Amino acid sequence: MNAFAAFMPPGISNPANRHKPCGTIPFPMGISQYIKEIGRGARGARPLAREQAQDLFAQVLDGAVSDLEIGAFCLAMRIKGETVDEMAGFLDATHARLARLPASTRPLVVLPSYNGARRLPVLTSLLALLLAREGLPVLLHGAQTEARRVTSASVLEALGIPALAAPRAVAEGEVAHIATGRLHAGLQRLLEVRQVVGLRNPGHSVVKLMNPAEGKAIVVTSYTHPEYFEMICGTFALLGMNALLSRGLEGESVADPRRSPRFDAFVRGTPQLLEEQQPGTAAEVPGLPAEIDTQATADYTRRVLAGDAPVPPSIARQVQHIRQLASQL
């Protein structure tokens, strides 16, 4: 039995055995040739090898292609879906171009935050501050991808934590946050394609999995669908990353305070099932405000940190899992 079979839920196959490239596609080549391969629809599209995906995404990030070609790439990938090798190639291209943060003494906890609040307050900033209270350096990165949603960055700013103007080392016990455009302008431009076509693209997957640190880091991320879970697990394993994965809150990396989610860890790519999902959804979370605006969320965060409201149990367990992961690195 391989490493995946031991922790995959029923019905989920080994990512290494799926979506093998069909035939040999020349490499490297212009983006139009790649689009011909990936743009043949859900059944006719051919997946790219890791090196081809890296070359393709590098062209997109470097601005070497037209807006029309970027739109075609985004729509083709939206229909086809990303394979493990393709996502690894996209991340290879991204990691080679990111403005990296210098290494911290302890592993840097990386919290992507791109969805924001929709029905519940966005609590990723609370998770960040709880982790910092444990002495860990924490980086939250994100961008406004939904115009009407409250972002984690706005909550942190309301708490008196301004965004970084440029990447720098993060101290132990500190929360820092930075806009995606400060890490790579081309990646930010790719995220903005959603404002035109109305659909997510590979850039939205990349930002939730990437590691912007030069040293040891733990990427904390989430998934919404079983297929996406499979792709993330395979990617973390292939790239040998350190990560914590769970079913998130409305697409955010913080655990849903109403539920007890499954937690999966990766240490240098090796998967570990930390906790199985428990059934049921709480009708009420003590102290959680009904409002989802920035000020209400910031006030709730202050109350929790001061001990005037309880830490939601699922988030408390998430903090514990991350702290234990950091001790293994």
Helices and strands as residue ranges (DSSP letters): G 15-17, H 31-38, H 41-44, H 50-61, H 67-80, H 84-95, E 108-113, H 124-133, E 138-142, H 152-158, E 175-179, H 180-183, H 185-192, H 194-197, H 202-209, E 217-223, H 226-239, E 243-249, E 252-255, E 263-267, E 270-275, H 294-306, H 313-328
